Amino acid sequence: MKRLESVKRVVVLWLSLVGLLFQAAVYAYLWFEYYYPIINNFNRGLKFERNGHILTVGLYVVLLLFFNNTYGGLKVGYLKTADVIFSQFFALLFVNVFTYVQLSLMNNWLVPAHFFVAATPVQMVIAALCTWVSNLVYRRVFPPREMLLIHGEREIDDILRKFATRRDKYKIVKCMDVQEGTERLMREAEKYGAVVLWDIPTIERNLLLKHCYSRSIRVYTMPKIPDVLIKGSDQLHLFDTPIFLTREYSLTVGQRAAKRMIDIVCSLILLVIASPIMAATAALIRCYDRGPVLYKQVRCTRDGREFAIIKFRSMRVDAEKDGVARLASRNDDRITPIGKFIRAVRIDELPQLFNILRGDMSFIGPRPERPEIIEQYVKEMPEFVFRMKVKAGLAGYAQVYGKYNTTPYDKLKLDLTYVENYSVWLDLKLMLLTLKILFRPESTEGVEQTQVTAMKGARGEQEQGRAKEPEL
C-alpha cells in the first residue's frame, strides 16, 4: 500500500510538471526571439551568458511552480479537472503579468506587451490539454477507492452527495451505523482501502482510528471542535513527555502588529485603485431607484465589539421591510439588476475598505455577524464565540475553502482552523486565494428556494441566518 502511494505521488508530480515545462518553453521562445533582443539593444550590446539565460527562464519556472502550488494547479488527480485548469489559468496570468513588469524593469521602459498577449492563450491551451490528458491517465491507472462510511445519528445524505461529486476518486460502497458495534465495524473495515468516520462518538472513533491505522487503512475523519483546536496547538516536551499547548490568545503582539500594518498599506492602495469603480457604482445605484447608495449594519468583531459595516446596497430599499432577516436564494427578486452584477463581482464589498482602514476589520478573518444572530448561534453552538478571538475579516478561511451555502457548523470549524493556525504567510496565501474565488460563481451562490422553505424551524432559521449577508 505504501509503495502504491509513493508511486501515485511521483506520477502526480510528473504529470503536473510536464504541463508547466511546456508553458515555460513558450516563454523561453518569447525571451530568446523577442524580449532578449530588445533588452540587449537597450543595454548597448551587453550580452547574457548562458547562466543569465538559465536564471531568467528558471525564475519563470519557479514563479509558475509557486503560484500553481498556491492555487492548486499541481493537484492533478486530486481536484476536478476543471478546477485544476482554472487554477493553472489564474496562476499563468499572475506569472505573465509579474514577468512583464520584470522585463520592463530590465529594459528601463515598458516592453511590447502584444507578445505576451498572443502567447498567453497558447499557454492556456497547453495547460488545458496537459491537465485533461494527465487526469485521464491518472484515473485509468488509479481507479477510485472503495470506501466504508461509518456514521452516527447525523444525517448522511449531505456527505454522500459530496463524495458522489468525485466518483472518479471516491466510491462509498457501504454505510454502517456506529451502533452496530465496534468489533463488527472493525472486521468490516478490513475489507476496504479507506474508511470514512462521519460524526461518531469520540470513544468509538478513537478505537476505529487506531484499528485502521495499525492495518494501513486510510481514514477520512470529520473533525469536531476540540480536534480543530488541538490541531493548531504548539508541541512542547516536558522532559520526555510530549505536550500540546493550546493558547488562550490566538495572535501574539508581533502578529497583530504585522497584520495591522498589512491592512493599512493594502487598504490605502486598493482605495486609490478602486476609487473610479466605487464612484461609478455609486452613481449607478443612485440613478437606478434614487435610493441610498450605501447601507450600514451593526456587526461584531474581535471580543464581540460592535461596529457599523458599510456596503453598497444591492437589494431593494424595502428588501426586509418586515424586519426579518432572510437568506438570499437563487434568483432572489429582492436583488436589483445593478445589485446582481456588483454581488457577482464583489464590488458591493469595496466600501468595507474603510472599515479595514479604521481598524474595525481586517482583510482576512471570520466574516462579521450581527449581535442578535450571534446570540442565537451561541445557544446552538457555544463554541461560536471562539471565532471572535481575532478581528472580523473582509474574506476568510471559510470563504476560500467553503461556499456561500456551506453549513454554519462547517463554517465555524473552518474559521477556527484559521484562528488556531494563524501566521502572516497564511494571511498572504488567503489573500491570493481570495482573488481566485472572485471568479468562481459557486462561492456566492444562494440556496434553492425549497431549502429556504424547509428551514422555517427555530434551529433552521438560526443556522441559515448565519449563512447570509443580510441587507437593509
C-alpha positions, -999 to +999 in steps of 0.1 A: +000+000+000+028+024+009+046+016-023+015+023-043+010+057-026+046+066-033+042+057-069+010+078-071+027+109-057+056+105-082+031+101-111+011+132-100+042+152-097+055+144-131+021+148-148+019+183-132+054+193-142+050+183-178+024+209-185+044+236-166+075+228-187+056+232-219+043+266-207+078+276-197+090+266-232+066+291-247+081+318-225+116+307-234+108+312-270+095+347-263+126+355-244+151+344-270+132+356-301+117+389-289+124+402-254+162+394-251+170+413-284+150+443-271+168+443-237+201+436-254+197+466-277+188+488-248+219+477-229+241+486-259+250+451-269+257+438-234+252+400-238+238+375-214+259+345-207+244+310-205+238+313-168+219+346-173+195+329-197+191+300-174+184+323-145+158+343-165+139+313-177+144+295-144+128+324-125+097+320-147+096+283-139+099+290-101+070+315-103+049+290-122+055+264-095+048+288-067+015+302-080+003+268-092+011+253-059-007+281-041-039+279-063-040+241-066-028+238-102-005+209-093-032+188-078-038+166-108-060+136-098-070+152-065-091+181-077-116+182-105-102+186-140-120+220-144-107+232-110-071+223-119-074+240-153-089+271-138-061+272-112-035+270-138-051+297-159-052+320-129-016+312-119-004+318-155-020+352-156-002+362-124+031+349-136+029+366-170+019+400-155+047+397-130+072+387-157+061+415-180+069+440-151+102+423-145+112+426-182+101+462-183+123+470-153+153+453-171+146+475-201+141+506-180+109+512-200+077+492-210+085+464-234+059+455-260+030+436-244+015+421-275+039+391-275+026+381-240-010+388-251-005+364-281+014+338-261-009+336-231-039+319-249-014+294-264-001+286-229-037+282-216-045+257-244-014+238-235-023+239-198-058+227-205-047+198-228-019+186-205-043+187-175-070+168-193-046+142-205-029+139-171-062+135-153-073+109-178-041+089-173-043+092-135-079+079-135-070+050-157-040+040-136-056+047-102-093+038-100-115+053-072-111+039-038-138+016-024-148+031+010-168+022+040-188+051+057-194+047+095-218+073+108-237+083+139-271+100+144-263+128+120-279+126+085-255+113+059-273+125+027-251+156+025-218+139+028-228+112+004-238+138-021-204+155-017-185+123-022-207+115-052-194+146-070-160+130-071-169+095-083-135+095-101-117+095-068-141+081-041-166+053-041-186+047-010-197+011-012-214+006+021-227+026+051-229+013+086-242+028+118-218+030+148-245+014+169-238-019+151-209-025+174-171-016+173-160-052+167-182-057+138-172-024+123-135-033+127-140-065+108-159-048+081-133-020+078-106-046+069-124-053+036-119-017+023-090+005+014-104+035+032-130+043+059-150+075+065-158+083+101-188+106+100-198+123+132-194+094+156-187+095+194-151+101+204-146+067+222-157+046+192-139+070+168-105+065+187-109+027+187-117+026+150-089+051+141-062+031+159-075-002+144-074+012+109-040+028+114-025-005+126-037-021+094-027+007+070-063+015+062-068+051+051-092+071+073-112+102+065-125+118+097-149+146+102-133+168+129-151+181+159-144+215+175-118+201+200-099+184+171-096+218+153-083+234+185-057+207+191-046+208+155-035+244+160-017+238+193+021+241+199+040+209+205+062+210+237+082+185+256+083+183+294+115+163+297+105+131+278+067+138+277+052+154+246+026+181+254+002+200+232-002+236+243-034+254+232-031+291+239-058+314+253-047+342+230-045+332+193-023+360+180+009+373+195+016+411+198+040+408+169+015+390+147-012+416+154+012+444+146+022+428+113-014+421+104-024+457+111+004+471+090-006+449+061-042+460+065-034+497+064-010+496+035-032+473+013-065+492+021-049+525+011-035+511-021-068+494-030-089+525-022-068+545-046-071+519-073-108+512-068-119+548-064-131+551-100-150+518-098-166+528-065-176+562-079-192+546-110-210+520-088-224+547-065-237+567-095-254+536-110-272+526-077-284+562-072-297+565-107-315+532-107-340+538-079-330+571-063-324+551-031-294+553-007-261+542-022-247+526+010-262+508+039-248+503+074-254+475+097-242+466+132-218+437+132-194+422+158-157+420+155-129+409+180-142+402+215-177+409+204-171+447+199-198+462+177-192+483+147-211+496+116-202+477+085-205+495+052-216+480+018-230+491-015-268+485-015-276+456-038-312+449-028-344+469-030-348+495-003-377+475+012-360+441+009-366+434+046-394+459+054-409+434+079-376+434+099-370+397+094-336+387+080-340+361+052-314+340+034-308+352-002-319+324-026-311+319-062-328+343-085-340+364-054-363+391-068-352+415-040-318+419-057-318+448-082-302+444-116-273+466-105-271+445-073-268+412-092-238+425-111-220+441-081-226+410-060-213+387-087-180+406-090-179+415-052-180+453-058-206+456-031-178+447-006-155+476-016-167+501+010-155+478+037-120+490+029-129+520+050-138+496+079-104+480+075-086+513+075-104+523+106-094+491+123-129+476+127-120+447+104-090+430+088-085+418+052-085+382+064-106+369+093-140+353+101-169+372+085-186+395+110-221+386+122-250+406+137-252+406+175-287+391+176-277+363+152-245+356+173-268+353+204-289+327+186-258+308+174-243+306+208-275+289+221-270+262+195-231+262+193-214+277+224-181+274+206-192+302+182-177+328+205-142+313+198-141+328+163-142+363+178-107+359+192-095+378+161-108+407+141-136+401+116-124+400+080-134+410+045-126+375+035-117+344+055-108+307+056-145+298+054-150+319+023-119+305+005-125+268+013-163+269+018-191+282-003-220+307+003-243+279+014-218+259+034-235+248+067-228+272+097-212+244+117-187+236+090-180+274+085-173+276+122-148+248+120-131+265+090-129+298+109-114+281+140-089+264+117-077+299+107-077+312+143-057+283+156-032+282+127-026+319+121+005+332+105+014+362+083+020+338+055-014+322+059-029+357+056-010+364+024-019+330+010-056+335+017-054+370+000-041+353-031-067+326-029-095+352-024-086+366-058-092+332-073-127+327-057-139+360-071-142+342-104-160+312-091-198+316-091-204+287-067-187+306-039-215+331-039-245+310-049-276+311-027-296+281-017-326+267-035-360+282-027-371+248-015-343+248+011-354+282+024-390+269+028-377+238+046-357+259+071-386+276+089-379+257+122-363+276+150-330+259+146-331+261+108-338+299+109-309+304+133-284+284+112-295+299+079-293+334+092-256+328+096-251+318+060-263+351+045-250+387+043-283+404+053-291+437+037-315+465+046 
